[in-house]
Amino acid sequence: MARVASPYVDAPRLPDSDEVDVASLLTQQTGELEIEIGPGRGMFLLERLVAAPAARVLGLEIRRKWSQLVDEKVRARGLGARGRVLADDARVALTKLRPDASVTRFFVHFPDPWWKKRHAKRFVIGDALIAEITRLLRSGGELYVQTDVEDRAAQYMTEIAREPRLIAAGEVEGHPRLACNPYGARSNREKRADEDGLPVHRMRWRRA
Ligand SMILES: C[S@@+](CC[C@H](N)C(=O)[O-])C[C@H]1O[C@@H](n2cnc3c(N)ncnc32)[C@H](O)[C@@H]1O
């Protein structure tokens, strides 16, 4: 029986070249540039575009379905000049983005929901991704990560502490933890965690 093509095979993706000027991905050429890794159903990205009307926000979402649906929603809400979601693996996409020091903020909300050891290779946060984020962040730029899994929070803190150019920027000096999300927008998973009363581990670092 013939296989039916997924309706999302043509979800917008990064241009197929080794180097991509990140500004070329958005029509609006001014405003701080922010990247969300794994926006999923896109609530944070959509709310962030409203909460930060001068910012440009690019989402990198490996699942084509969600990438395309959220990208369409961004445009339907009239936010397409400064908002975009591309169907790409962030671990590959970031290596292509240029120039260095061009991104003001990275957001990673509730990543890596896998528990089996054999799934560790799927983890999005790891040394390679941290190195690319560090390269792309401008001086003073921020990396914000949140999760409802305590062990994951500890793992991210250990991994990111190995990068001396990322300075912990939480409420207490020298520590990355934040009590609240300061960005005026919530991810779908964050909203659910709040509704279920689950503790959320929020962390922030700043580029030296
Ligand atoms: C647990 S979900 C969280 C979704 C959303 N951030 C939230 O908080 O509601 C993790 C998301 O990351 C995406 N993801 C996983 N690995 C990725 C990768 N390598 N590049 C881009 N997105 C990825 C998944 O498809 C999924 O949408």
The ligand as a Gaussian input file, in Angstrom:
#p B3LYP/6-31G(d) Opt

LIG

0 1
 C        9.130000      18.206000      26.778000
 S        8.870000      19.121000      25.334000
 C        8.715000      20.802000      25.958000
 C        8.010000      21.693000      25.002000
 C        7.974000      23.193000      25.408000
 N        9.307000      23.729000      25.515000
 C        7.261000      23.361000      26.713000
 O        7.891000      23.718000      27.716000
 O        6.022000      23.184000      26.723000
 C       10.501000      19.174000      24.564000
 C       10.459000      19.816000      23.179000
 O       11.767000      19.866000      22.642000
 C       11.722000      19.409000      21.293000
 N       13.071000      18.915000      20.967000
 C       13.668000      17.795000      21.433000
 N       14.907000      17.655000      20.926000
 C       15.095000      18.738000      20.116000
 C       16.174000      19.163000      19.291000
 N       17.300000      18.436000      19.213000
 N       16.025000      20.317000      18.586000
 C       14.878000      21.037000      18.658000
 N       13.817000      20.660000      19.415000
 C       13.932000      19.543000      20.139000
 C       10.643000      18.361000      21.310000
 O       10.152000      18.041000      20.033000
 C        9.607000      19.020000      22.197000
 O        8.780000      19.895000      21.484000

